[in-house]
Amino acid sequence: MVTALFALHSDRGYIKRTERGNYKLILKDLDQKHIWFTDRPDRLQGSLTSEEITEGWDSYFSDDSPNSVVSFQDKTAISSVLSLSNTNPTSMKKEQG
């Protein structure tokens, strides 16, 4: 089995607390294509659109929700890193703008 990692880039975004007490990461101005790659020994790579990632979510991550690392700078240019677990994605196209 080959495990792929995805790299998404967004110019801006925010974190919103939901009514259920969970948090939702909203990414704005996503790049049109996102990189995926595998580790050794296969070293495969490619790109997918936001819609392709969202539509294929269940087949990519059916057994276990993926983890993410979000790196960002705040308005004062201080860099931070946040790690999270991703569940229930919505259409990335709807979140843009």
C-alpha positions in Angstrom: 0.0 0.0 0.0 1.3 3.5 -0.9 0.6 6.4 1.5 0.4 9.8 -0.1 0.9 13.2 1.5 -0.9 16.3 0.3 0.4 19.9 0.3 -2.2 22.7 0.0 -1.4 26.4 -0.2 -3.7 29.2 0.7 -3.0 32.9 0.9 -5.3 33.4 3.8 -7.7 31.6 6.2 -9.1 31.5 9.6 -10.4 29.1 12.3 -14.0 29.2 13.3 -15.6 27.5 16.4 -18.8 25.6 15.4 -22.0 25.4 17.4 -21.0 21.9 18.4 -17.8 23.1 20.0 -15.5 21.8 17.3 -13.3 24.0 15.2 -13.4 24.5 11.4 -10.4 25.6 9.3 -11.5 27.8 6.5 -8.9 28.4 3.7 -9.3 31.3 1.3 -7.6 31.9 -2.1 -6.5 28.3 -2.5 -4.1 27.5 -5.3 -5.9 25.8 -8.2 -3.8 22.6 -7.9 -2.4 20.9 -4.9 0.7 18.6 -4.8 0.6 15.0 -3.6 3.7 12.8 -3.2 4.8 9.5 -1.7 7.9 8.4 0.2 10.4 5.8 -0.7 10.5 3.4 -2.4 7.9 4.6 -4.9 8.6 8.3 -4.9 5.4 9.1 -6.9 4.0 12.7 -7.3 1.3 14.6 -9.0 -1.3 17.2 -8.5 -5.1 17.4 -7.8 -7.7 20.1 -7.8 -9.5 21.1 -4.6 -12.6 19.4 -6.0 -10.7 16.2 -6.7 -9.4 16.0 -3.2 -12.9 16.7 -1.7 -14.7 14.2 -4.0 -12.0 11.5 -3.3 -11.8 12.1 0.4 -13.5 8.8 1.5 -11.4 6.7 -0.8 -8.2 8.4 0.3 -8.9 8.5 4.1 -11.7 5.8 4.7 -9.9 4.2 7.6 -8.4 7.1 9.4 -8.8 10.9 9.3 -5.6 12.5 8.2 -3.5 14.9 10.3 -2.4 18.3 9.1 0.1 20.9 9.9 -0.8 24.5 9.3 1.9 27.1 9.2 1.0 30.8 9.2 2.0 34.3 10.1 -0.2 36.6 12.1 -0.7 40.3 11.4 2.5 41.1 13.3 4.5 38.7 11.1 4.9 36.2 14.0 5.1 32.7 12.6 3.2 29.8 14.2 2.4 26.1 13.5 -0.8 24.3 14.4 -1.4 20.6 14.1 -4.9 19.2 13.6 -7.0 16.2 12.5 -9.2 16.6 9.4 -12.8 15.3 9.3 -15.8 15.9 7.2 -14.4 18.2 4.5 -16.8 20.5 2.6 -16.3 21.6 -0.9 -13.1 23.6 -1.1 -14.6 25.5 -4.0 -17.4 26.8 -1.8 -14.9 28.0 0.8 -12.9 30.1 -1.6 -13.5 33.9 -2.0 
